């Protein structure tokens, strides 16, 4: 039996940045239609920064990225990557609490890539994400199809999001993934 709420361990963090993954899931290609210069973006469950760094390039010098993760080890790996670069000014690292993200500032865009299935209490998590969005903000949830998240489970997450007032605007097609764009 698989454990849905098992958080991806820090020990395999380096595999999350593989060249094969960058070829299959090119962060810039995936996010460029949604993230513009000057935006404030939350990368929740950022891990070692596979998406965080490309997001920081998309938001440019006037934008900001909040890289939030539950694990200190993941945040340390990201800190090592950006140390001494101009990205340190754009990327704010944030350690989540066990049962909540723990932020208050509003953002334009939230990315939750391959991590919502790891969250116990999705209802509260989705409510917290919604509370962090500005009035025209967008949440992009992407979940893995193979071995992790069934179609039924994914659409149950979408249903929970709609019940708290988020509106589905698109189901982008991503390789081996379920994906939904939600608006406030």
N, C-alpha and C positions, 0 to 999 in steps of 0.2 A: 504494500500500500504506500502510495506517495504522500509526502507531507507537504501540503499546499502552502503552509505558512513558513516553510524553511527559508531563511534568508541566505542568499548566495554568499558563501564563505570568502573571506579575504584571501585565503590561500589560493583560490583560482582566479583572482582579480586580473592577473596578467593575461590570462586566456581571453578575457573580455575585450582586449585591445588587439586581437590578432588581425593580420593582414587579410585573412579570408573573411573575417567578419566585416572589415571595412569595405571589402569588395561586395559582399552580400547586403550589408546594411550601411550604405554610405550616409553618414550623419548629415552632411551638407545637402545632398540630394533630397533626403527625406524631409528635412526641416526648412529648407530655403523658401518654399512657398508660404510658410506661416510666420517666420521670424524675420523682422525687419530691423534696420539700424535704429538704435536709440531705445529699443524695447527693454523692459525688465522681465527676465525669464527665471522661473524656478525649475531646476532639474532635480526632481525628487527621486531619491534612490539612485543618486548619480554614480555610485560605484567609483571606479578609478578615473572617471572623467571621459569615457568614450564619446559621449555626446556633449559634455560640458565645454570642452575646448572648442569644438566647431561652433557651438552656440555662441561662445564669447566672440568669435570672429564675425558671426552674422550680426550680432547686436552692435558691433563696432565700439569705438572709444567712448561714445556717449551712452552706451547701453550698460546693462548690469546683469550678471548671472548669479543666482543663488544656487550653490551646489549643496544639496541636503542629503545626508545619509545617516543611517542608524549606527553605522560602524566607524569607529575612530580609524581603523586600519585603512578603510577605503578613502577616507578624507586625507589621511597622511600620504597615500599614494598619489592622489591628485595634487596635493600641496607640493610634493617633490617634483612633479612635472612642470608646475607653473612658477616655482621659486626662481627669482631673478629675472623674470620676464615681465613685459607690460601687462600680461594677463592677470597678474596678481591684483592690479588695480580694478579690474572688471569682474573678477570672480570672488564672491564671498562664500567661504566655507561655513556650513551650518550643521551641527550635530543634532539630529532629531532625538526626541525623547522616545522611550519604549512604546508609548501608546499615542503619540501625536507628533506632528512636525514641529510645532512650537514656534511658528513665525507669526508676525502680525502685519508686516508690510504687504501692500497690494502689488500684484504683478500682472503683466499683460498676457503671459503665456505660461502654461505649466506642462512640462513633459513628464510622463510617468511611463517609462519604457521598460517592459518586462519585469514589473515589480508589483503591480496591484494584487496579483494572485498570492503574493507573499504576506499580505497585510491581513491580520485578523481584525474583525470589526470593520469591514469595508464601508458600511454606512457612515460611521463617524469619520473615517478617512476621507470619503468623498465630500462630506459636509465641510470638513476643514479645507479641502482644496477649493471648494466653491467660495468659502469665506475669504480666501486669499486673492481671488480674482478681482480685477477692477471691473467696472460695469460692462465693458465690452470684451472682457478677457476670454481666452480659449484654453481648454484642457485637451491635450492629446494623449490618449491612453493607447498603448500598444502592448499586446500580450502574445506569448509564444503559443503557436498551435500544437506543435509536436510534443507529446508527452506531458504537457503542463496544463493547458487550459482548453477545455472542450468548448465547442460552439455554444452549448447550453450555459456553461459557466460564464463565458464572455458576455453573452446577452443578458444574463442575470445581473452582471455588473452594470451594463448599460441601463437596464431597467431601474436599478437603484439610483443611478445618476439622474435619470429623468424624474424619479419620485421626489428628489430634493430640489427640482427646479432647473436642472441643466437641460439644454436642448441639443439634440443630435443635429449636426450640420453636414456631416459627411462620414463615410466609411472608407478611408483611403486604402488602396490595395498595396500591401507590403508583403514581400516574400516570406512565407512560412509564419505569418503573423495575423492576428486579429487587430484591427485598429479602428478607433473612433475619435472624431473631433467633436467636442462639446463646447457650447457657448453658454455664458452666464445669462 
